[in-house]
């Protein structure tokens, strides 16, 4: 299956207005090469999956092995590409969750991105079992909140980061700002905001004030996709949202910038394995 044929999983969504800013998203990959597109947010995210994946964090590629752990801090660009069907957990929480109790300086610095932290933690690490225990409590809190108290959840989050600190996984030096990462974020923002337009590598590169070849190289480096393939994936992701909002196939095609309805249907079926109408019937 080529990269342009991969199915898009729904990206994690975090309700910042919630009274308790915590969620453990359970995403199921129905086939190999499902993926969550690149995104970023203010919240901290812990990735814990039962399948092998390729994970990109700030342009760095990680060959994730089932059962390992990844930590994504505030504003880091990240995406997941699955290599087999299975379950992925994305544990997401806001800094305000820890402001309800005394937050030690080291953990506060990690949560707000002022300190560097080890992104990938293999199951081979001697301290892995302690981290995994904390993660399983976090997941249980989300799925069975009547069995786990909020205070127990907070205790496990503190334990998780304390284990990382004790084992030398945290650096006092904040990650250096990378102009290329910010340029990449701007490119994605521009794509998402202009999906209904005639997006091309030339128009996006001009918006970023860089050359077409420079943009193409940067985009392949960060996403592993060509800009054209990525735009198609964004449009398919938006198409699902339109269909769920009750829009017709014709309306959806126009909304995502593919006015040729026949071509839109072919793209949608190649991505999701069903036509837009079939998808709507299964909602």
Secondary structure as UniProt FT lines:
FT   HELIX           3..5
FT   TURN            16..17
FT   STRAND          22..29
FT   TURN            32..33
FT   STRAND          35..39
FT   STRAND          44..49
FT   STRAND          53..57
FT   TURN            58..59
FT   STRAND          60..64
FT   TURN            66..67
FT   STRAND          69..72
FT   TURN            74..75
FT   STRAND          78..82
FT   STRAND          86..93
FT   HELIX           95..98
FT   TURN            99..100
FT   HELIX           105..111
FT   TURN            112..113
FT   STRAND          116..117
FT   STRAND          120..121
FT   TURN            123..124
FT   TURN            126..127
FT   HELIX           128..143
FT   TURN            145..147
FT   HELIX           150..166
FT   TURN            167..168
FT   STRAND          170..171
FT   HELIX           179..193
FT   TURN            194..196
FT   HELIX           201..208
FT   HELIX           212..223
FT   HELIX           227..244
FT   TURN            245..246
FT   HELIX           249..255
FT   TURN            256..257
FT   HELIX           261..272
FT   HELIX           276..281
//
